[in-house]
Amino acid sequence: MNRLLAVRSLVPQTRNTISTSARLQVENKVKQNQSKFQTPDGKPVHLKGGFGDWMMYTFAMGLTAVGTLWSCGSLIKMSFPKK
């Protein structure tokens, strides 16, 4: 009987603490991002995000170059018969 009362006393507290509404309102930055990406400054759109975009672009292009060279090397290696 005491356990039932202990559990029953916890139920209203948990019902009040669980909430589906957001506690902090998030600022809408769509207009700010649109103005940043639409400025005619000569940069391509995939590099206008800053240093992080530049690093991802450089890494992807480097990985592409290494993969292409590796594939060409493998094709050249396979084109000659083994001795």
KANORBEL-V495533 format. One line per field, one symbol per residue. burial: + if it has 9 or more other ideal C-beta (glycine too) atoms within 8 Angstrom, else -. Layout:
burial = ???
This chain:
burial = ----------------------------------------------++----++--+--------------------------
